[in-house]
Amino acid sequence: MKKHLAVLAATAVLGVTSAFAANPFSDVTPQDWAYQAVSQLASQGIVNGYPDGTFKGQHNITRFEMAQMVAKAMARQDRVDAEQNAIINRLANEFSAELNNLGVRVSTLENKVGNFAFTGDARLRYQNVDKDGVVDSNKSKFDYRARVQFDATVNDNTKAVVRVATEKEFGQNDKDNTTKASVDHVYVQHNFGKYATATAGRQDLMIGNGLVYDDYFEGAVGTVGKDKLNASVAYGYLMGGENEGLERKANVQTTVYQLNYMPTEKVAVKGFYADLHKKGENSVYGTSLDLKLGKKVWVGGEYAKQETKGAAGEAWTAGVGYGEADMAKSGTWGAKVQYFDLKKEAPVVSNTWNLADQNKNYRGYLATVDYTVAKNVGLSAYATFDSKKKDDNNKSVDLPEYYRAELNYKF
């Protein structure tokens, strides 16, 4: 197979959409019919050129070179749809011998049985406070979590997913002295062509960038579009967070409309509207913006609001970061500092950052550092500072600071 044709095939499998990727090869010009595909996959690290800076697209590609592309595609399987996932699995079976020589066997091929695969993660965490934001000497500061996810490819367009999880505080006793496991994910996903996907069951749902909600959801989600521009509608129940304020945990039916737009690789804009189907509840809307300045610097923020009577129902966050930790690359790291302003009636139920469950009446900073110790092993540290809230007299009161450290594993 000619190299250009192989690149086009890989582009179709991976669904790469970065239209503004730079071309690193001297023998591939903008007039070349495969220019865009070559540039996109080169920017993703899927294809590499020769030491002299050329691509040599007219040469026949070897099975070993094709296996290298398949291996890199397999590393991205959590970001593709069911149809693309099935194609990658078939390519993995075809090039299994070459992949074995590349050392891919243990992390991928041995975890596949026909159309069945499993992945997982584990976490060891240390934190200084309990969920109420108060130091409790009777609680262990350490806890652990382990999750295993089973993916079954039903056909080229459909997959079923089940994830089993267990989480426990060190020293915590159960009545029968055993650790309980629960099914926290169970859903079916179906693709309608290349641009429409429907998922039904218990799954994760992130509203916006996670300021309002990033937790379990039970219902159906429909998505239309691709990475650059897509829209989604979720209908069901938000199952995470505390049962207070908006009472989303108490089986309040919710419809969430979201629109995501990436005009370039360095700009991402999101907007959402959440309609709560309960008399007396107020709908929530918001937007977020992420910008990459150069290769290392990130700035971004998010705003959310609900209409309330006699109180401010607003929440916002803004931050700056440098670098990015990649669990697949040892030695990579990233750091961020973000400011949060959550009013007393803030529409925050279960956010991404888990600020000691300070979802309302909170102002303060959060510093985060992520470091990849080894491939698939990451260390994360979080710390709040200058944390405050408003008392009954509308005066600022200092809050206990919160910090935690996590050691995360992926397999």
N, C-alpha and C positions, 0 to 999 in steps of 0.2 A: 504494500500500500504506500502511495506517495505520502510524504510528510504533511503536505498541505491538507490532504483529504483526512488524514488522521486527526489533525487539529480541529477541523470543522466538526468531525464526529464527537470529539471531546467537548467542544463548545456546546453542542446540542445536548449532550448528556448532563453537563454541569449547569446548564442554564445561566452561564455567565452573562451579565448585562452591563458591565462597565464600559460605556461608550467612549470615555475620554482617556483610556489607558494609553500610556506612552509605549512606543515600539522600540525595543533595545537592539534590533538586528539591522546591520548595515545593508543586507541584501533583500530586505522586505520594505518596499516603498508604499506610500499611500495609494499609489495607482495599482498595486497588486490586488488581485481579486480576493485574496485571503488575508489582507492586511489587518482588518478589524479583529478577526478570530485569533490570529497569531498574537496581536498586541494584548488582547484581553487575557488569554491564557498565560502569557508571559508575565503579566502583572500579578496574576494569582499564584505564580510559581509552579504551574502545571507543566509548562514546557521550558526547556533550556536550550540555549544555542551551543555553538562550538567555541573553543578558546579564542579564536580569531574574531569573535563578535558576529559571526554569520549564522543563519538558520538552515541553509541548504535545503530548501523546501522541495526541490525537484528530486532529491534522493529518496530511495525506498527506505521506509522505517523498519527497523528490526523488531523481532518479538520482544526482545529485552527493553528496547526504548518504549514500545507500546505498554509493556508491563509497568514501567516507571510512571507513565501517565495514569494508568489504572490505579496504581497504589495511591497517587495523590488525589485521585477522584474518590477513592474509598475513605480517605481522611475527611472528606467533605460530605459524607453520606447523611449526616444529621441536618444538612441544609438543603436537601433536594426533596422533590416530591416522590410519591410511590412509584410512578412510571420510570423516573430516572433512577431510583434506587434499584428497581428490578433489572435495568440494563447494566448497572454497575456490578450487581451480583453475578450476572451471566458472564460479563467480561472477567470477573475475578475467577470464576470456575475455568474459563478458557485459558487464562494465563496463570494458573495456580502454581505451576512448576517455577516459572520465572519470578513470581511474587515470593515464593518460598526462598529463592536465592537472594532476594532483596531484603529478607528478614521480616516480611509482613505477616508471616504465618501465625505467630503467637497472638498478635493483637487483633487479627481480623479473621483469617480463614478458619481457625479452630473454633471461633465463636459462631460459625454458620453451619447449619444443617439444612440443606436444601434451600427452601425459601424462608428459613427461620434464623433469626440472629438475636443476640443479647448484648447489652452494654450495661454499664453501671458506674456508680461513684460511691465514695465513702468520705466522711468528714469527721474530724476530731476538732472540737471547739472549746475554747476557754472564754468566759465572759464574767465581768465583775458584778453584774446585777441580775435580778430576776425580771420577770416580765412586767412587774409593776414599777420598775425603775428604782427599786429600793434594795440596798444591800441586805442580804439575808444569810447569816452565818450558818444556818441549818441546811442550806442548799449547797450541793456541790457546784463548783464553778466550771466543771468539765462535763461535756456531754458528747455523745457520738451519734452518727446517723449513717445508715447504709441503704442503698437503693439498687435494685436490679431491674432493668427494663427489657421486656421481651417484645420483639417486633416480628410479626408474621406477614409476609407478602402473600396476600390472597390471590391477586392477579396483577397484571401490569398497571392497573389503575387503582388498586385498593390494598390497604394494609390495615392490620389490627395491632393495637399496642396495649400491653398490660405492664404496669410497673408496681413492684412490691417494695415497701419501705419499712424501716424500723428506726426508731429514735429513742434514746434513753439517756437519762442523767446518771453519771457515775454514782454508785452507791444507792441508787433508788431500788426499792424492793417491790416486786409484784407479789400478789397473794400466793401464787404457785411458783414463785421464784423463777419465772421464765420471761423472756423478752418477747413482747407482742409485735407481730408484723401486720401491716395493713396494705390494702391495695389503694394507692393514691392516684393512679392513672389507669383508666380503662376506656379506650375509645377506638372508633373506626374512622379512617380517613379515605375519601374517594376523590379521584381527580376526574374532572369533566373536561377533557382536552388538556391543553398546555397552560391555560390561563384561569381556570376555575377549580377550586378545591372546597370540599365540605367535610367537616369533622364533627362527630357526634359522640357524646359521652363525657366522662370526667377527665378533664385536661387542664393545662395551665392557661391562664389568660392574663395578658399584660395590657392595661389601658394606658395609652400614651407611652411615656417612658417609665412608667411604674410609680409615679408619685401618688396617684389615687389608688391603684390596685395592681398587684402582681402576685397572684395566688391561684388556688384551685377554683375551677369553674365547672358547673354541671349543666350541659345543654348542647346547643349546636352552634357551630361557627362556619360561616361561608366567606370565602375569600376570592376576589377576582383581581387579576393582574399579576405582575411580577415584581422583582426587587425595586425597580426604579419607580414604579407607580402601582399601588394596589389599594383596594378598599375592602373592608370586611364588615360583617354584621354578626353579632353574637347575641343569642337569645337563650336565657336560662337563669341560673342562680349563681351569685357570687358566694362561695362557700368559705372564704378565708376571713381573717380579721376578728375583732371582738364584736360581740352582739350588743352594740351600743349606738346611740345617735341615729344613724341611717338604717340600722337593723338589717343590714344586707345578709347576715348569716341566718336570719329567721325566715328563710324561704321567700324573700321578696323577689318577684320576677323582674328581670332587668333586660333591656335591650341596649346594646352598645354598638354605636356606629363609629367606624374609624377610617381615616384616610392617611396614607403614608406616601410621601413624595421625596425622591432623591434627584434633584435636577443635575447634580454632579456627584462624584464619589465623595466629595468633601462637605456636602450639605445635605442634611436630612430634616424634613419638616413633617410633623404629625399633628393631626387634629382629631378630636373625639367628642362625642355627645352620648351621654348615658341617660336613658329614660327609665325611671323607676315606676313600675306598675302597681303603685299603692297610693291610695288617697292620703293626702297630706305630706307625701314625700316630694322633694324637690329634685329636679333633674340636674345633672352635672355636665359641664362642658369644659374643654381646655385645649391647650396646644403646647407643643414642645419644639425646640430647635437645637440641632447639634451641628457644630462647625469644626472642621479640621484645618488648622493653620500650619501649613507645611506638612512634614511627615510625622511629627511627634506631638504637636500641641493640640489639645481639644478644649473647646469652650462650649457651654450649652446651658440650657435651662428649661423649666417647665412651669406652666401656670394652670391652675384649675379653680373653678368657681361653681358654687351653687347659690341659688337665690334663697335667702332666709329672712325671717321677720325679726328685727331687733338685734341681729348679730351678724358679724362678718363671716361669710362662708367662703373664704378664700385660702389658697395655699400656693406657694411658689418656691422654687429652688433654682439656684444658679451656681455654676462652678467652672473651674479650670483644671486641666489635667495635662500630664506630660508622660509620653510613652504608653505602651500597652503590653500587658502580660499575655502570652500565648501559651496555653497548656501543652501544645505540641512542640514548643521550642524552649529548651533549657536555657536559663540565664536571662530571659526576657522579663521586663518589669514595667510597671506603670504606677503613677501616683496621681491622686485627685484631692482637691479641697472644694467642698460645696457648702453653701449657706442655705438654710431652710427657714421659712417663715410660714408656720401653720396656725391659722387663727382658731378661735375657740370652737367655731362651727365648721372647721375645715373639712372638705369632702374627701378625707383620707381614711381608707379602711384597712388596707394591708399593703404597705409600700415596699419597694425593692430593698431598701436599706435597713429596715427593721431597727429603727432608732429607739431601742428598748421599749417599743410599742408607744412611743410618744407621737401619736398620730394627730393630736389636736393640742392647741394652746402651747406651742413650742416654737422657740427661736434659738438658733445656734448653728454651729459649724460641725461638719463631719470630714475628717481626714482619712483617706483610704490609701493603702499601699498593697500592691499585688506583685508577687515574685514567683517565677517558675523555677523551683528547686531542681527538678529533673523532668524529663518528658512525662507528662500526665500526672505530675505532682506539683501542686501549687500552694504557696503560703500567702495568706491575706491577713492584714491587720487593719482595724477600724478604731477610731477614737473621736469622741465628740469634745468640743470645748466651747466655752462661753455660752452654755445652755441656760435658757431662761424661760419663764412663763409669766402670765399675768394673774395676779391674785384677785380677790373679789372687789378690791378697791382700784383695780386696773393699774396696779404698780408691778414693776418687774421683780420677779423673785428668782434667785439662782436655783438651778436644778442639779442633782448629782450627775457627774459626767459618766459616760458609758464608754467602755472599750471592750473589744474582743479580738481574738486571734483564731484563725482557722487553718488547719492543714487539710487540703483537699486532694483526693485521688480520683482518677478516671480510669476505667478499664473497659 
